[in-house]
């Protein structure tokens, strides 16, 4: 992929269907959610700069965040980060498709679908991108470029034209959470960060990017900046287009927003729903590649089951695609049989945010370690600048984890610890094969010698 395709991948990974549901969740926190979104946007830009710096230093880091952690801290840290990111990727696909289902329901006129009906729709949304990825990266890139253009049309329209129809009375209270300001910030921060997950897309797929030392940084920064500006404008506009009490109870706020602009049009709502559906397929298309590339890179280093590195004649890691699509399919089945509506989306968002904050944290630590070591080649004001970027990224990642709440952190920790069981078996196998060094055991004491 060249710079345009890499940038499209970043934008397509960031701007999925999450943005089409985000205003409703942020409205539940209050208008302060707009300010939180702006702060998260600044943090996302810092992360984009960070990943660009890491890509310049480690241009052949296959797997991106996984490779950065392994390069600096060794196999265990690499596996830990890779496992967290892989779980986040396919769990994030489940969150994306749960938002996508809202707009399919709106497009098809389903008002009260059952959980199994929504699950059937979600299966289509997950497996169509999987089939596109199985066709090869060239076809995936072409499809990604087309869907990025299509998804920007309705968002730009709302972000520009929508402001002429905004009503001040529609904006809710500053804190609408019903709790403390801190709890409201936590609610808004989770969905805001989730909407920016994807800033690392070019770094993760660096092996597929032409001239990664240069293009990964440019694609990450350009894609994130464009997405950030669009997010803030469009979210604020939707809050002003839809009455607060309506906004917090809908899963497809853009349909309500376009109806406010064209109140007597039967086609406007259907059109925005159709474009949101296309946007979701595009995001799932890009994230299916990211899920696959993450597991392939770890497996290629023999830190993950070898089948994930199996490739066909086109170089596609087909096993990773199949497993990475089957897992969110099962997760959606469980979600739709235990919850409904925005509850499903919010839960999956929270799980994705915590599991991605850990790889962000380790990536920032990897760059920080390099900067304070004797290996660095950065001096003067550039060193101060890079230290500020890495240090702020460390604090930002910690804050996001802290703001997510103890319950979701606890649930994510169980998933993470389950991965370490897999590492124990993988590491034992590598030691038997002589790939990993065996630890030196202390000699046993002679039992015949008195203590």
C-alpha positions in Angstrom: 0.0 0.0 0.0 1.2 3.5 -0.8 0.5 6.6 1.2 -3.1 7.2 0.0 -4.1 3.6 0.7 -2.3 3.6 4.1 -4.1 6.9 5.0 -7.4 5.4 3.9 -6.7 2.4 6.1 -6.1 4.6 9.1 -9.3 6.7 8.4 -11.3 3.7 7.6 -10.2 2.0 10.8 -10.9 5.1 12.9 -14.1 6.2 11.3 -16.3 3.1 11.4 -19.9 2.8 12.6 -18.8 3.9 16.1 -19.0 7.5 15.1 -22.6 6.9 13.9 -23.6 5.8 17.4 -21.1 7.9 19.5 -23.3 11.1 19.8 -26.0 9.1 21.5 -23.6 7.7 24.1 -21.9 11.0 24.6 -25.2 12.7 25.1 -25.8 10.3 28.0 -22.8 11.9 29.7 -23.9 15.5 28.7 -22.5 18.3 26.6 -19.3 17.9 28.5 -18.8 14.8 26.3 -17.8 17.2 23.4 -14.9 18.6 25.5 -13.9 15.0 26.5 -13.9 14.1 22.8 -11.6 17.0 22.0 -9.2 16.0 24.8 -9.2 12.4 23.5 -8.6 13.7 20.0 -5.4 15.5 21.2 -4.3 12.2 22.9 -4.9 10.3 19.7 -2.8 12.8 17.8 0.0 12.3 20.2 -0.3 8.5 19.8 -0.2 9.0 16.0 3.1 10.9 16.4 4.4 8.2 18.7 3.7 5.4 16.3 5.3 7.4 13.5 8.5 7.8 15.6 8.5 4.1 16.4 8.0 3.1 12.8 11.0 5.3 11.8 13.1 3.6 14.4 11.8 0.1 13.8 10.6 0.2 10.1 10.4 -3.5 9.7 8.5 -4.1 12.9 6.1 -6.7 11.7 2.9 -6.5 13.8 3.4 -2.9 14.9 2.7 -2.5 18.6 3.6 -6.1 19.3 6.9 -5.7 17.5 7.8 -2.5 19.3 7.2 -4.1 22.8 9.2 -7.3 21.8 12.0 -5.2 20.4 12.5 -3.3 23.6 11.4 -5.7 26.3 11.6 -9.2 24.9 9.4 -12.1 24.0 7.1 -12.1 27.1 6.2 -8.4 26.7 5.8 -8.9 23.0 3.3 -11.7 23.5 1.5 -9.8 26.3 1.0 -6.8 24.0 0.2 -8.9 21.0 -2.4 -10.9 22.9 -4.1 -7.8 24.3 -4.2 -6.1 20.9 -5.5 -9.2 19.1 -8.3 -9.6 21.7 -9.1 -5.9 21.3 -9.2 -6.2 17.6 -11.8 -8.9 17.3 -13.7 -7.6 20.3 -13.7 -4.2 18.6 -15.1 -5.8 15.5 -18.0 -7.1 17.6 -18.5 -3.5 18.9 -18.4 -2.1 15.4 -20.9 -4.6 14.1 -23.2 -4.0 17.0 -23.4 -0.4 16.0 -23.7 -1.4 12.3 -26.8 -3.5 13.1 -28.6 -0.4 14.4 -28.4 1.2 10.9 -29.3 -2.0 9.1 -32.4 -2.1 11.3 -33.2 1.5 10.4 -32.5 0.9 6.7 -34.8 -2.2 6.6 -37.4 -0.7 8.8 -37.0 -3.2 11.7 -38.4 -1.5 14.8 -38.2 -4.2 17.5 -36.0 -7.0 16.1 -35.3 -10.0 18.3 -31.8 -10.8 19.5 -31.4 -13.7 17.0 -32.5 -11.5 14.1 -29.9 -8.9 15.0 -27.3 -11.7 15.4 -28.1 -12.9 11.9 -27.5 -9.4 10.6 -24.3 -9.2 12.5 -23.0 -12.4 11.0 -23.4 -10.9 7.5 -21.5 -7.8 8.6 -18.6 -9.8 10.0 -18.3 -12.4 7.2 -18.6 -10.2 4.1 -15.4 -8.3 5.0 -13.8 -11.7 5.8 -14.5 -12.9 2.3 -13.1 -9.7 0.8 -9.9 -10.2 2.8 -9.6 -13.8 1.7 -9.6 -12.5 -1.8 -6.3 -10.7 -1.1 -4.8 -7.4 0.2 -5.1 -5.7 -3.2 -8.9 -6.2 -3.3 -9.1 -5.3 0.3 -7.3 -1.9 -0.3 -9.5 -1.1 -3.3 -12.6 -1.7 -1.3 -11.3 0.3 1.6 -10.6 3.4 -0.5 -14.1 3.3 -2.0 -15.9 2.9 1.4 -13.7 5.7 2.9 -15.0 8.1 0.3 -18.6 7.0 0.8 -18.5 7.3 4.6 -17.2 10.8 4.5 -20.1 12.1 2.4 -22.8 12.0 5.1 -20.4 13.0 7.9 -19.2 16.1 6.0 -22.7 17.0 5.2 -23.8 16.9 8.8 -20.6 18.6 10.0 -21.1 21.5 7.6 -24.8 21.8 6.5 -26.2 20.5 9.8 -25.0 23.5 11.7 -27.5 25.7 9.9 -30.3 23.6 11.5 -28.9 23.3 15.1 -31.2 24.4 17.9 -29.7 25.4 21.2 -32.7 23.9 23.1 -31.7 20.4 21.9 -28.4 20.4 23.8 -28.7 18.6 27.1 -27.2 19.6 30.5 -23.5 19.8 30.9 -23.5 16.6 33.1 -26.5 14.4 32.2 -25.1 11.1 33.7 -27.0 11.4 36.9 -23.8 10.9 38.9 -20.6 12.8 39.6 -18.6 14.7 37.0 -15.9 12.0 37.2 -18.3 9.2 36.3 -19.6 11.3 33.4 -16.1 11.8 32.1 -15.4 8.1 32.4 -18.6 7.3 30.3 -17.6 9.8 27.6 -13.9 8.9 27.6 -14.6 5.2 26.9 -16.6 5.7 23.7 -14.5 8.6 22.6 -11.3 6.6 22.8 -13.0 3.6 21.1 -13.8 5.9 18.2 -10.2 6.7 17.8 -8.9 3.2 17.9 -7.2 2.7 14.6 -4.5 5.4 14.8 -2.1 2.5 14.8 -3.5 0.8 11.7 -0.6 1.8 9.4 2.0 0.7 12.1 0.3 -2.7 12.5 0.3 -3.3 8.8 3.8 -1.8 8.2 4.9 -4.9 6.3 2.2 -4.1 3.7 3.1 -0.4 3.4 5.5 0.9 0.8 8.4 2.8 2.4 7.1 2.3 6.0 9.8 4.5 7.6 8.2 7.5 5.9 4.7 6.5 5.0 3.6 5.0 8.4 4.2 8.3 10.2 2.5 10.4 7.5 -0.5 8.2 7.2 -1.0 7.9 10.9 -0.8 11.7 11.5 -2.8 12.7 8.5 -5.5 10.1 9.0 -5.9 10.9 12.7 -6.0 14.6 12.2 -8.8 14.4 9.5 -10.8 12.0 11.6 -10.4 14.2 14.8 -11.7 17.4 13.1 -14.6 15.5 11.6 -15.5 13.8 14.9 -15.8 17.0 17.0 -17.8 18.9 14.4 -20.2 16.2 13.5 -20.8 15.1 17.2 -21.6 18.6 18.3 -23.9 19.1 15.3 -25.9 15.9 16.0 -26.3 17.0 19.6 -27.8 20.2 18.4 -30.0 18.6 15.7 -31.7 16.0 17.9 -33.5 16.7 21.1 -31.5 15.3 24.1 -34.2 13.0 25.4 -34.5 11.5 21.9 -30.8 11.2 21.3 -30.0 9.2 24.5 -32.6 6.6 23.5 -31.6 5.9 19.9 -29.0 3.6 18.4 -29.1 5.4 15.0 -28.8 9.2 15.9 -27.7 10.2 12.4 -31.1 9.1 11.0 -32.8 11.4 13.5 -30.3 14.2 12.6 -30.9 14.0 8.9 -34.7 13.9 9.6 -34.3 17.2 11.4 -32.7 18.7 8.3 -35.2 17.1 5.9 -38.3 16.7 8.1 -40.7 15.7 5.4 -38.4 13.5 3.3 -38.9 9.7 3.3 -35.6 9.1 1.5 -33.2 11.1 3.7 -33.2 8.8 6.7 -32.8 5.7 4.5 -29.9 7.3 2.6 -28.0 8.1 5.8 -28.7 4.6 7.1 -27.4 3.1 3.8 -24.2 5.1 3.9 -23.7 4.2 7.6 -24.0 0.5 6.6 -21.4 1.0 3.8 -19.2 2.8 6.3 -19.4 -0.1 8.8 -18.5 -2.7 6.1 -15.5 -0.6 5.2 -14.4 -0.4 8.8 -14.8 -4.1 9.4 -12.9 -4.7 6.2 -9.9 -2.8 7.5 -10.1 -4.3 11.0 -10.3 -7.8 9.6 -6.9 -7.2 8.0 -5.6 -5.8 11.3 -6.8 -8.7 13.3 -5.2 -11.1 10.8 -1.9 -9.3 10.6 -1.6 -9.1 14.4 -2.0 -12.8 14.9 0.2 -13.7 11.8 3.1 -11.6 13.1 3.0 -13.2 16.5 2.7 -16.7 15.1 5.5 -16.1 12.6 7.8 -15.5 15.6 6.6 -18.7 17.2 4.8 -17.0 20.1 1.3 -17.9 18.9 -0.1 -21.2 17.4 1.5 -21.8 14.1 -1.7 -22.1 12.0 -2.2 -18.3 12.4 0.9 -17.9 10.1 -0.4 -20.2 7.4 -0.7 -18.3 4.1 -2.2 -19.1 0.8 -0.8 -18.4 -2.7 -1.8 -14.7 -2.4 0.1 -14.3 0.9 -3.2 -14.1 2.9 -3.1 -15.6 6.4 -6.5 -17.3 5.9 -6.6 -19.2 9.2 -6.3 -15.9 11.1 -9.1 -14.4 9.1 -11.4 -17.4 9.9 -10.7 -17.5 13.6 -10.6 -13.7 13.9 -14.1 -13.6 12.4 -15.6 -16.6 14.2 -14.7 -15.2 17.7 -16.7 -12.0 17.3 -19.5 -14.0 15.8 -19.7 -16.1 19.0 -19.3 -13.0 21.2 -22.2 -11.3 19.4 -24.3 -14.4 19.9 -23.6 -14.3 23.7 -24.2 -10.5 23.8 -27.6 -10.6 21.9 -28.9 -13.4 24.1 -28.0 -11.6 27.4 -28.4 -7.8 26.5 -30.0 -5.5 24.0 -29.7 -2.1 22.4 -27.0 0.3 23.4 -26.1 -1.9 26.3 -24.4 -4.4 23.9 -22.5 -1.6 22.2 -21.3 0.1 25.4 -20.1 -3.1 27.0 -18.1 -4.1 23.9 -16.7 -0.6 23.7 -15.5 -0.7 27.3 -13.8 -4.1 26.8 -12.0 -2.9 23.7 -10.8 0.3 25.3 -9.1 -1.4 28.2 -7.4 -4.1 26.1 -6.1 -1.5 23.6 -4.9 0.9 26.3 -2.3 -1.7 27.4 -0.6 -2.0 24.0 -0.6 1.9 23.8 1.0 2.0 27.2 3.8 -0.5 26.3 4.5 1.3 23.0 4.9 4.6 24.8 7.2 2.9 27.4 9.3 1.3 24.6 9.9 4.8 23.1 10.5 6.3 26.5 13.1 3.5 27.3 14.9 4.3 24.1 15.0 8.0 24.7 16.5 7.8 28.2 19.0 5.1 27.2 22.5 5.6 25.8 21.3 4.2 22.4 19.3 7.3 21.4 20.4 9.6 18.6 18.1 12.4 19.6 19.5 15.5 21.2 18.5 19.0 22.2 15.0 20.3 21.6 14.1 17.2 19.6 14.8 15.1 22.7 12.6 17.3 24.8 9.9 17.1 22.2 10.0 13.3 21.9 10.2 12.9 25.7 7.1 15.0 26.0 5.2 12.9 23.4 6.2 9.6 25.0 5.7 10.7 28.5 2.2 12.2 27.8 1.3 9.0 25.9 2.2 7.0 29.0 0.0 9.1 31.2 -2.8 9.2 28.7 -2.9 5.4 28.4 -2.9 5.1 32.2 -5.7 7.6 32.5 -7.9 5.9 30.0 -7.5 2.6 31.8 -8.3 4.2 35.2 -11.4 6.1 33.7 -12.9 2.9 32.3 -14.0 1.8 35.8 -13.1 -1.2 38.0 -15.7 -3.6 36.6 -14.5 -3.5 33.0 -10.9 -3.5 34.0 -11.6 -6.6 36.1 -13.3 -8.4 33.2 -10.5 -7.5 30.8 -7.9 -8.7 33.3 -9.5 -12.2 33.3 -9.2 -12.3 29.5 -5.6 -11.1 29.6 -4.6 -13.7 32.3 -6.2 -16.4 30.1 -3.7 -15.5 27.4 -0.8 -15.9 29.7 -1.8 -19.6 30.1 -1.3 -19.9 26.4 2.1 -18.2 26.6 3.2 -20.8 29.2 2.6 -23.6 26.8 4.1 -21.8 23.8 7.2 -20.9 25.8 7.7 -24.5 27.0 7.5 -25.7 23.4 10.1 -23.1 22.3 12.4 -24.2 25.1 12.1 -27.9 24.0 12.9 -26.9 20.4 15.9 -24.8 21.5 14.3 -21.6 20.1 14.1 -20.0 23.5 16.8 -20.1 26.2 16.0 -22.4 29.1 16.4 -20.8 32.6 19.3 -22.0 34.6 18.0 -24.0 37.6 19.8 -23.9 40.9 21.6 -27.2 41.7 19.7 -29.6 44.0 21.1 -29.9 47.5 22.6 -33.3 48.4 20.0 -34.9 50.8 22.8 -36.7 52.6 24.4 -33.5 53.7 23.2 -32.1 57.0 21.6 -28.7 56.8 
